[in-house]
Amino acid sequence: MSVGFIGLGNIGKPMAKRLLRLGEPVWVYDVAQAPVDELVGLGARTAAPALLAGECRVVGLCVRDDRDVDALLQGEDGLLRRMAADSVIAVHSTVTHEGALRWAREGAARGIHVIDAPISGGAAGAEAGTLAYMVGGEAAVLERCRAVFACSGSSIIHAGPVGAGIALKLCNNLMTYAAFAAMHEADALARAGGLDPRLLIQVGRANGVVTPQMEAFIGNRAALEAQGAQALQQGFAPFAALARKDLAAALASAAQLGLRLPETAHLAQNIESIFLLRP
């Protein structure tokens, strides 16, 4: 049997490329043709999801959100109907905890293992093979996927049962966006006080308060801002939309657990102004 990968975006494409190191057939699919052609040129095979499903023992999904995952799993041509019993679907997308649990139940009803295996490390990590995988599922199922995940990941963390992987990822993303908010406001305060913002970075590097991610965020935003509002919108609006989605998923999980996250709720309301410098 082969391995499959659906979703060849900025992170998915390098993840799929590294699967070619396995030495077994790799099947890929994306709604955009260019990345598919690139992977086929490197030795991958391609087919629509309904056909790809029948060829693969493990299929990774790296798509946008719950809606995209549902579209791939459900229906007559969905993966849950087309994949063989005892095969594995690994959801790498940042989705809702509720969605991960539901897909696992639906998969189990058909003898298919659906696990949550979100990743952290971005496109650079995927290219370098240094992604961190946060996996929710049975330990035995993870072991069956370990060689697949190791193609692009240097850290494979078994978070616990199904749902634990995405719970861990949502917590990680919450901290990331909160750090961006802190960087945003510290930068604004430094500028208002007449300080060179580079001094803030210099001190933050020395004492470890400013992480490389925070520094990249504020530097990239400043570079786009210098090019004008349109450049900032084009460059950062997709990231703002992802942040809004991820924070909404974290808040939904908290609500299901009877937990209030007031600071996260405030951050979710203001995340677009942080990314896009809106009043």
N, C-alpha and C positions, 0 to 999 in steps of 0.2 A: 504494500500500500504506500501511498504518497502523503505528503503534507500539503496543506493549502493555506492561502492567505488572501483575505479580502479587505481592501482598503489601502490603496497605495499613495497616501498623502505624504506630507513632509516627514512624518515618523514611520508610517507604515511601509513606504517604499524601501528605505534602507534596512528595515527589519526583514522584509521579504528577500532582499538581495543576499543578506547573510545566511538565509536558509539554504541557499545553493551550496553552502559548505557541508551540508549533511551527507551529500553523496547519494541522495535518493530523489525521485521526481518531485518537483515543486510546482504546484498549480496556483495561479494568481488570477485575481479579477479586480477591476475597478470600473466605475462609471466613466472615468476619463480614459481615453485610449492611449495617450502618450506614455504614461508610466507603465502600462501593460506592455506596450511595444518595447520599451527599454528593458524590462525584465525578460521578455521572450528572447530578445537579442543576446542576453547573458546566459540563456539556457533554460529558462522556466517555460512551463506550458500554460496555456490559458483556456478557460471555458467559462460559460455562464455559471452562476452559483449552483443551479440545479444539477448540472453535469459534473462540476468540480466536486460537489459533495460526495458523489458516488465513488470517487477515486481516492479519497483521502481518509487516513486514520485520525489525523488531527487537523483542524481548521482554525486559524487565528482570525479574529475580527478586529480591525482597527478603523472603526467608522466614527461618525460624529456623536451620536446620542442614542437614547433608548429607542426612538422612532426608527432609526436606521437598523438597529439590531433586530427589532421586531420584524421589519420588512424582510430581512434575510432569513429569519428563523421560521416565520409562519407561512401558511398557505400551501397549496398543492405542490408548488415548486420550492418550498422553503427547506432549509437545511435539516430541520427536525423530521421531515418526511423522507428526505433523500439520502441522509447519511446512514451507514450501517450501524446496527446495534453494537454497543460497547465502544463506539468511536467517541472522540472528544472535540468539543467546541470551546475554545478559549476566548473570552471577551476581554480584549485589551483596552477598550474605550473607557473613558470616565463616564459612567452611567449611574443610575440610581441604585441604592441598596435594594429597594423593593423590586426593581427590574431584574437584578441578578438572582434573587430568590425565586421569582416567578419563572424565569427561563430554566433554572435548574429543575424545578418541579415538572415543567412541561417536557424537558429532556428526559427526566427519569421515567416518565410515563411511556416513553418510546425506547427506553433502554440506552439513551445517549447521555453522556456526561457533559454538562454545561458548567464550566467553571469561570470564575472571575479572575483575571490575571492582568490588571492594569499595570502600566509601566511609568517610570519616572526617569528623566534624563534627557528628554528632548531629542531632536533630530541628530545633534552632535553625538549623544550617547548611543543612538541607534547605529550611526555610521561606525563608531569606534568599538561597538560591542560591549558597552559599559552600562547599559540600562539596568535599573533596579526593577525587578518583577515582584509584585505583591499578590500572592496567590491565595484564593479562597476555594477550598475543595478538599476532597479526601487525599490523604498523603500518597496513597497508591496511585491515584490518577495523576498527581503532580509528578511522581517519579517517571511515569510514562511520557510526560511532556518535557522532562528536564533537559534532555539533549536539544530539543527544539528551542526552548527558551534560552539555553546557554549560547546559542548562535549569536544573539544580540544582547545578552545580559550577563553581567559579571556578578550580580547579586540577585539570588532567587530566594525570596522570603516567603515561607509558608505561614500565612497570617492566621489560618484556622479553617473552619468549615466554609462552605459556600456563603458568600456575602462578606466574609472577613477581609478579603483582598480589596474590594472596592471601598469598604468602610475605612481601611487604613489609607487608601489613596485620597479619599475625601478629606480626612484629617490632615494629610500631608499638604494638599492643595490649599486648605484653609489657612495653614500656617504660612504658606508661600505668599498668598494674597495679602494677608495681614502684614507681612514683612514689606511688601511693596507699598502698602499704605503708610507704614512708618517711614520708609525712605522718602516717599512723596512729601510728607508733612515736614520731616526734618530738613529736606532740601529747601522747601518753601521758607521755613523759619530762618535758615542760614542766609538765604538770599535777602530776605527782608531785613536782617540784622547787619547787612553789609559785608558778610563773609564770602569768601571764595568757596563755592560748593566743593571744589576739589580738595579742600582741607578736610571736609567732612568724610570724604572717601579715604583720605590718607589716615585719619585717626581710626576710622572704622576698619580698615585693613589691619592696622597695628593691634587693635584690641579684639578683633574677631566679631565685632558687632555687625559690620556690613559684610554680607555674604557675596560671593561672585554673582549669584542670581540678582541680588538687589542692585549691585553695581551695574550689571548689564542692563537691567530694566531702566534705571535712571539715565544711563549713558545713551542707550538707544532712543529713549523718548526725547532727550534733549537734541539729539542729532536730527530726528524727524521734525521736531518743533522748529528748528532753525530753517528747515526747508519750506515751512508754511503749514497752515491748518489742513490743507488737502493731503499733504504727505503724511501728516500725523494720523489722519483719519484712515487713509489707505493702509498704513503700516500697522496700526495698533487696534483698529476696530475689530478684526477677527479675534485678537487675544482678549479684548474686553468682553466679547460675546461668550467666549469659552469660560472666562472667569465668572460671568454672571450665571452660566449654566451650572458650573461646578459648585458655586456657593449655594445656588438654589437646591441642588441635590443634597448638600450637607445639611441645610436647614430642614429639608423634608425628612431626612434620616433622624435628625434630632427630634422633630415633632412626633415621629412614630415611637420614639423611645421616651416621650414625655419630658424632654429636656429643652430648656430655653438657652439659646445662644444669642444674647442681645447684641454683643459686639459684632458677631458675624452677620446678624441681620442688618445692622447699620452699615457694615462694610459692603454687603450686597446691594444696598440702596445707592451707594456712592462709588462703586467700582468703575463705572464708565467715566466719571469725572477724574478719577485717579489715572486711568490709562490715557484719556483723551483731553485732559486739562480743561474740562468743561466747568463752568461756574456751578 
